[in-house]
Amino acid sequence: MVPVTNDVEPRRIGFFLVPGFTMIALTSAIEPLRIAKHVTGRLLYDWNLISMDGNPVVASNGLELPTDLAVSAVKAHPLIFVCGGLGSHDYDNRTAFAWLRRLDAGGSTLGAICTGSSVLAKAGLLKGYRCTAHWENLAGLIERYPDIDFTTELFEMDRNRLTCSGGTAALDMMLTLIAQDYGDDLAAEVADQLLHERIRNRHDQQRRPLRNRLGGGHPKLLSVVALMEENLEEPLGYGELASSVNLSTRHLERLFRRHFYKTPTRYYLELRLVRARQLLTQTSMSITAVALASGFVSASHFTKSYRGYYGHTPRSERYAPTPNTADLHN
């Protein structure tokens, strides 16, 4: 057991649940706090769950979680995390935004878990800070808030803003917080209890390395795919991709067909269409703007390609009804 002095005042942490929040990210944040008490025998952290009205909130997996407090009962708080998830980019509650701004003015540290960053951004509380969010949502956030310094880091701790990319990244962020508060030994013991063999730092990648995501593959093929992913708005030409790795276009095509069962052109197109779908569902950009940001020269070409891949138009994608979070697990 890691020794901790008896006169420790527990650090208070609040978790504000946005409807559709991601359960695994929330529990990944809370469990290290609980285990810190287990291994020290001291209440080092005290936490509560907060909702707009104090009623239960439905997570993205359909589970309903009771909460302890309504925002109206929280006039001040040392540390509040906004817990986001499915649909948080559309969250638009002026009362919640005003509450968060009052907390900030009162000296609170504000944090975000998963897409909670989009809530803080919409409330105007991330300007001038480094922050992060889940990799799938970063493109949309960068387009929506070009004046905010969004990074691809696993988590960010920039002064009185603590943000993480979601999932188990919340675990690493909280373990880092424990290390800052009580030392590396306690953080390591908590990690051991969680069977978490290594505490990742903020620079660790959100996603698996490209080699692992693609199941290995030819080194030059991986280099070309990386170039494609880095150049979606202004796609590189077929010949330019091949020459970047000193291959002929014919050789490059053979590699793509052998490993991906499709041409390089088709693979590149699908990457751009996936990016377009992220922008359509996570931003209010016009369809023409989404087309240009995804490397298409015209809205008509974009619409034709999108329909061919997804089976419906970009417009119908944007205006599809949002699923009820209570039904998401079905």
Order of alpha helices (4+ residues) and beta strands (2+ residues): beta-alpha-beta-beta-beta-beta-beta-alpha-beta-alpha-beta-alpha-beta-beta-beta-alpha-alpha-alpha-alpha-alpha-alpha-alpha-alpha-alpha-alpha
